[in-house]
Amino acid sequence: MSANETYDVIVAGSGAAGALAALRAVELGLSVLIIEKAHKYGGTSATSGGVMWIPNNQLTPNDDSREKTLTYIDSLLRGDVQRDRLEAFLDQAPEMAKFLVSLGVPLVQAAWPDYFQDAPEARADRSVLCDTFDGRQLSDKQFVAMR
Ligand SMILES: Cc1cc2nc3c(=O)[nH]c(=O)nc-3n(C[C@H](O)[C@H](O)[C@H](O)COP(=O)(O)OP(=O)(O)OC[C@H]3O[C@@H](n4cnc5c(N)ncnc54)[C@H](O)[C@@H]3O)c2cc1C
């Protein structure tokens, strides 16, 4: 990288949030640079359990919905919450899963129940994992997105 290089988007941090933002920007045709301060890619995300709670994910046909998820969450909330952020999560998390699947990321439903099984509309199909895959199958394009 030289001082003269320019990018449409510069992402600070290569964890799940940064990597996904970068991937989306690349898919939208933007040039992207990820800057990582650590000596390895991946941040905390790379050492996490990797279980994503994505309600209404529809990875397999099911009758979950935004409304049912809201009932579940609302029954557990205590105190103030930023409603717009909560609703943005409910709307965008399933879209994010669809986006990754459209790129060939092998997301699978995890046999992982919601933590509060006695709460209304608790389910066991809202957690998602990325299946194991052979990293050698990654194309140059996918690799460039991570550089
Ligand atoms: C053991 C463990 C297990 C977990 N399991 C789960 C789980 O199963 N499900 C779940 O939902 N959550 C889990 N979590 C929590 C989850 O891992 C984090 O909430 C998530 O990874 C945060 O992602 P992120 O992209 O925001 O941050 P990170 O993955 O931490 O990425 C941030 C990156 O930014 C870099 N960075 C920071 N500042 C700068 C800078 N100024 N310039 C350049 N780079 C910078 C950091 O070095 C890092 O690489 C777990 C956490 C731990 C510790």
The ligand as a Tripos MOL2 file, in Angstrom:
@<TRIPOS>MOLECULE
LIG
   53    58     1     0     0
SMALL
NO_CHARGES

@<TRIPOS>ATOM
      1 C1        -14.7400  -17.1700   23.6710 C.3       1 LIG1
      2 C2        -15.8240  -16.3450   23.0060 C.ar      1 LIG1
      3 C3        -16.8830  -16.9950   22.3840 C.ar      1 LIG1
      4 C4        -17.8960  -16.2480   21.7930 C.ar      1 LIG1
      5 N1        -18.9100  -16.8960   21.1720 N.ar      1 LIG1
      6 C5        -19.8870  -16.2000   20.5680 C.ar      1 LIG1
      7 C6        -20.9300  -16.8670   19.8810 C.ar      1 LIG1
      8 O1        -20.9570  -18.0870   19.7600 O.2       1 LIG1
      9 N2        -21.9040  -16.1120   19.3200 N.ar      1 LIG1
     10 C7        -21.8940  -14.7310   19.3950 C.ar      1 LIG1
     11 O2        -22.8070  -14.0890   18.8460 O.2       1 LIG1
     12 N3        -20.9030  -14.0710   20.0050 N.ar      1 LIG1
     13 C8        -19.9080  -14.7710   20.5930 C.ar      1 LIG1
     14 N4        -18.8980  -14.1080   21.2120 N.ar      1 LIG1
     15 C9        -18.8780  -12.6320   21.1130 C.3       1 LIG1
     16 C10       -18.4180  -12.2690   19.6790 C.3       1 LIG1
     17 O3        -17.2510  -13.0110   19.3770 O.3       1 LIG1
     18 C11       -18.1440  -10.7590   19.5180 C.3       1 LIG1
     19 O4        -19.2690  -10.0180   19.9610 O.3       1 LIG1
     20 C12       -17.8670  -10.4540   18.0500 C.3       1 LIG1
     21 O5        -16.8350  -11.2800   17.5480 O.3       1 LIG1
     22 C13       -17.5110   -8.9930   17.8450 C.3       1 LIG1
     23 O6        -17.2560   -8.8270   16.4780 O.3       1 LIG1
     24 P1        -16.6330   -7.5040   15.9420 P.3       1 LIG1
     25 O7        -16.3940   -7.6630   14.4560 O.co2     1 LIG1
     26 O8        -17.4610   -6.3550   16.3830 O.co2     1 LIG1
     27 O9        -15.2450   -7.3500   16.7390 O.3       1 LIG1
     28 P2        -13.9070   -8.2430   16.6420 P.3       1 LIG1
     29 O10       -14.1460   -9.6180   16.0810 O.co2     1 LIG1
     30 O11       -13.2440   -8.1640   17.9760 O.co2     1 LIG1
     31 O12       -13.0420   -7.4460   15.5860 O.3       1 LIG1
     32 C14       -12.5260   -6.1550   15.8450 C.3       1 LIG1
     33 C15       -11.2130   -6.0690   15.0950 C.3       1 LIG1
     34 O13       -10.8520   -4.7080   15.0090 O.3       1 LIG1
     35 C16        -9.4340   -4.6050   15.2300 C.3       1 LIG1
     36 N5         -9.1930   -3.2210   15.6200 N.ar      1 LIG1
     37 C17        -9.6110   -2.5770   16.7330 C.ar      1 LIG1
     38 N6         -9.2390   -1.2950   16.6950 N.ar      1 LIG1
     39 C18        -8.5810   -1.1170   15.5300 C.ar      1 LIG1
     40 C19        -7.9500    0.0160   14.9080 C.ar      1 LIG1
     41 N7         -7.9320    1.2190   15.5080 N.pl3     1 LIG1
     42 N8         -7.3800   -0.1760   13.6960 N.ar      1 LIG1
     43 C20        -7.3820   -1.3910   13.0920 C.ar      1 LIG1
     44 N9         -7.9700   -2.4960   13.6310 N.ar      1 LIG1
     45 C21        -8.5590   -2.3370   14.8330 C.ar      1 LIG1
     46 C22        -9.1630   -5.6300   16.3100 C.3       1 LIG1
     47 O14        -7.8150   -5.9930   16.3620 O.3       1 LIG1
     48 C23       -10.0560   -6.7870   15.8100 C.3       1 LIG1
     49 O15        -9.3860   -7.6310   14.8920 O.3       1 LIG1
     50 C24       -17.8570  -14.8230   21.8160 C.ar      1 LIG1
     51 C25       -16.7600  -14.1780   22.4150 C.ar      1 LIG1
     52 C26       -15.7580  -14.9250   22.9960 C.ar      1 LIG1
     53 C27       -14.5760  -14.2030   23.6170 C.3       1 LIG1
@<TRIPOS>BOND
     1     1     2 1
     2     2     3 ar
     3     2    52 ar
     4     3     4 ar
     5     4     5 ar
     6     4    50 ar
     7     5     6 ar
     8     6     7 ar
     9     6    13 1
    10     7     8 2
    11     7     9 ar
    12     9    10 ar
    13    10    11 2
    14    10    12 ar
    15    12    13 ar
    16    13    14 ar
    17    14    15 1
    18    14    50 ar
    19    15    16 1
    20    16    17 1
    21    16    18 1
    22    18    19 1
    23    18    20 1
    24    20    21 1
    25    20    22 1
    26    22    23 1
    27    23    24 1
    28    24    25 2
    29    24    26 1
    30    24    27 1
    31    27    28 1
    32    28    29 2
    33    28    30 1
    34    28    31 1
    35    31    32 1
    36    32    33 1
    37    33    34 1
    38    33    48 1
    39    34    35 1
    40    35    36 1
    41    35    46 1
    42    36    37 ar
    43    36    45 ar
    44    37    38 ar
    45    38    39 ar
    46    39    40 ar
    47    39    45 ar
    48    40    41 1
    49    40    42 ar
    50    42    43 ar
    51    43    44 ar
    52    44    45 ar
    53    46    47 1
    54    46    48 1
    55    48    49 1
    56    50    51 ar
    57    51    52 ar
    58    52    53 1
@<TRIPOS>SUBSTRUCTURE
     1 LIG1         1 GROUP 0 **** ****
